[in-house]
Structures are given as structure tokens and as C-alpha cells.
Amino acid sequence: MTGKKAGMTDCIVVLVTAAGTKEAEKIADALVRGKLAACVNILPGVKSVYRWGGKVCTDKEVLLLVKSARILFPRIREAVQALHSYEVPEIIAWPIADGSEKYIHWLKESVI
């Protein structure tokens, strides 16, 4: 037994918000070209409400859904921080509990 729960994969989805489409595209391109992500979906039109500097702020952002392998997360985090305009960018990973075998296989082959 490997310690993984039944159905668990070693793949992740990383959420990153960006200030605009150009920044999102720059980050997505760097991650995919660098083989840190198999695919990045760019979702414009996200409205974010958050606390910053003691105030509640509302901004339009772009959400990136980065599909990758868990082992690459430290390198993804480093790459996003280097390319991002925010002082504290959102870079959080969710495990992919399960998925179609063909998709998971493609994802892994695309990054590792």
C-alpha cells in the first residue's frame, strides 16, 4: 500500500488569481512551456472581495486553474511569484481526488 487513499492521484489543481488577462496569459504560458503545468484555464470576469490593509476591497480579477503534479508545486509557486504583480499572490493547491484514467495519464506525461 502506498499510503494513498483509494482513488487519490498525485495530481493537483492550483488556483492563482491575476490582475488582468495579460498577466494571466504570461503566467499560463510560462507554466505550460516550462512543463510545470499540463494545462492552464484562464477564467476572466472573477469578482473578488477580500481584506487587505485593514479594509474590505472589491476587484475584478482573472482566475487561473493550473493542472499539474503535486511534486511540482514548489516550482509552480516560485514561478508564479517571480511573474506576478501582487505583493501576496494567491497560489493554493487542491488535490485531484480522482479523474478519468486517460486524462490523469495525459496530465502526468505532460509535466513529468
C-alpha positions as CSV (number, residue, x, y, z in Angstrom):
1,M,0.0,0.0,0.0
2,T,1.4,3.4,-1.0
3,G,-0.5,5.4,1.7
4,K,-2.8,7.0,-0.8
5,K,-6.5,6.8,-0.3
6,A,-8.4,4.8,-2.8
7,G,-8.9,6.9,-5.9
8,M,-6.4,9.6,-4.9
9,T,-3.9,10.8,-7.5
10,D,-0.7,12.7,-7.2
11,C,-2.1,15.5,-9.3
12,I,-3.3,18.9,-8.3
13,V,-5.2,22.0,-9.4
14,V,-3.5,25.2,-8.4
15,L,-5.6,28.4,-8.1
16,V,-4.0,31.6,-9.0
17,T,-5.7,35.0,-9.3
18,A,-4.2,37.7,-11.5
19,A,-4.8,41.4,-12.0
20,G,-5.7,41.0,-15.7
21,T,-5.7,38.8,-18.8
22,K,-2.2,39.8,-20.0
23,E,-0.7,38.8,-16.6
24,A,-2.7,35.6,-16.5
25,E,-1.6,34.7,-20.1
26,K,2.0,35.4,-19.2
27,I,1.9,33.1,-16.2
28,A,0.0,30.4,-18.0
29,D,2.4,30.4,-20.9
30,A,5.4,30.2,-18.7
31,L,4.0,27.3,-16.7
32,V,3.0,25.2,-19.7
33,R,6.2,26.0,-21.7
34,G,8.2,25.1,-18.6
35,K,6.4,21.8,-18.2
36,L,5.2,22.9,-14.8
37,A,1.6,22.6,-15.9
38,A,-0.2,20.3,-18.4
39,C,-3.0,22.9,-18.9
40,V,-4.0,26.3,-17.5
41,N,-7.6,27.5,-17.8
42,I,-7.9,31.3,-17.8
43,L,-11.3,32.5,-16.4
44,P,-11.8,36.3,-16.8
45,G,-14.6,38.2,-15.0
46,V,-13.9,37.0,-11.5
47,K,-15.1,39.4,-8.8
48,S,-13.0,39.1,-5.7
49,V,-14.0,40.5,-2.3
50,Y,-11.1,40.4,0.2
51,R,-9.5,42.1,3.2
52,W,-6.2,44.0,2.5
53,G,-4.6,46.6,4.7
54,G,-7.4,46.6,7.2
55,K,-10.0,47.4,4.5
56,V,-12.5,45.3,2.6
57,C,-11.7,45.6,-1.1
58,T,-13.6,44.5,-4.3
59,D,-11.7,44.0,-7.6
60,K,-12.1,42.3,-10.9
61,E,-9.6,39.6,-11.4
62,V,-8.7,36.7,-13.7
63,L,-8.6,33.1,-12.2
64,L,-6.1,30.6,-13.5
65,L,-6.8,26.9,-12.9
66,V,-3.4,25.2,-13.2
67,K,-3.4,21.4,-13.7
68,S,-0.1,19.7,-12.6
69,A,1.6,17.2,-10.4
70,R,1.9,17.6,-6.6
71,I,5.7,17.2,-6.8
72,L,5.9,20.4,-9.0
73,F,4.1,22.7,-6.6
74,P,7.2,24.3,-5.1
75,R,8.4,25.2,-8.6
76,I,5.0,26.4,-9.6
77,R,4.8,28.7,-6.6
78,E,8.3,30.1,-7.3
79,A,7.5,30.7,-11.0
80,V,4.2,32.4,-10.2
81,Q,5.8,34.6,-7.5
82,A,8.5,35.7,-10.0
83,L,6.0,36.7,-12.7
84,H,3.2,38.1,-10.6
85,S,2.4,41.8,-9.9
86,Y,0.8,41.2,-6.5
87,E,2.7,41.5,-3.2
88,V,0.9,38.4,-2.0
89,P,-0.5,36.4,-4.9
90,E,-3.0,33.6,-4.3
91,I,-1.2,30.3,-5.1
92,I,-3.1,27.4,-3.5
93,A,-3.2,23.8,-4.5
94,W,-6.2,21.4,-4.3
95,P,-5.6,17.6,-4.7
96,I,-7.3,15.9,-7.6
97,A,-9.0,13.1,-5.8
98,D,-9.9,11.1,-8.9
99,G,-10.3,11.6,-12.6
100,S,-10.6,9.7,-15.9
101,E,-7.6,7.5,-16.3
102,K,-6.8,8.9,-19.8
103,Y,-6.8,12.5,-18.5
104,I,-4.7,11.8,-15.5
105,H,-2.2,9.8,-17.7
106,W,-2.0,12.7,-20.1
107,L,-1.6,15.2,-17.3
108,K,1.3,13.3,-15.8
109,E,3.0,12.7,-19.2
110,S,2.7,16.4,-20.0
111,V,4.7,17.6,-16.9
112,I,7.0,14.8,-15.8
